[in-house]
Amino acid sequence: MLADLTAGAVEDAEARASERPLAAVETAALAQRPALDVLAALAPADRVKIIAEVKRASPSRGDLAAIPDPALQARRYEEGGASAISVLTEGRRFKGSLADLEAVKSAVTLPVLRKDFIATEYQVLEARASGADLVLLIVAALEQDALSRLYALTGELGMTALVETHSADEVDRAVDLGAAVIGVNARDLSTFELDRDLFGRLAERIPAGTVKIAESAVMVPADVAHYRAAGADVVLVGEALVTNDPVSTLRAFLEAGA
């Protein structure tokens, strides 16, 4: 599934590149206002922080919410106390777009993550051209040379990479990269099974000073408390926020992670 999602995302990016060449995207990326300071926004604190996700659908859960106005959704996340906003831009299975990212970026003062299946320089550049402050890089989807190259480009453009892992080996690869922000996703992207305890087993492999993010398997406040107790600085939440009132849900999650 991960290979298929990545291949589809790259194919869609190539189609966009036929209409908007790499040089034009690079020019737009370099003309953007500087990316926000993600490390300051997500720095470890005395309570958990939350990245709130704009997410219409997923392969594992199907349709979640229509979200006709992603900017309004993001403003409600900011009102509820989120520290950053994640925007799914993959169109085939998650029903997102770069237009969603641009709308969200224009609506909030928080850092914005482009969450997609990124495997090419073009995708990194168009993330910055659309205003992204963070870019998701999934270790399982990339050979180390490609991961290193995309990680370096992300930094050169002033953005921060959220390097996502699913195993001890992948955490080690992220650490070798020098990643300042490492996520552990409880969802196996091959089987889509969830293991909420995976973060706790892998967190000790992540060096002190690195922002540790727990991803997936968050539906109720107790899930946030579980991750916080296991050492998470940040929890990324999607489905629970788009299927419930985002403001009250966020506030309950933040209280649980205090």
Buried (B, 14 or more C-beta within 10 A) or exposed (E): EBEEBBEBBBEBBEEBBEEEEEEBBBEBBEEBEEBBEBBEBBBBEEEBBBBBBBBBBBBBEEEBBEBEEBBBBBBBBBEBBBBBBBBBBBBBBBBBBBEBBBBBBEBBEBBBBBBBBBBBBBBBBBBBBBBBBBBBBBBBBBEEEBBBBBBBBBBEBBBBBBBBBBBEEBBBBBBEBEBBBBBBBBBBBEEBEBBBEBBBBBBEBBEEEBBBBBBBBBEBBEBBBBBBEBBBBBBBBBBBBBBBEBBEBBBBBBBBBE
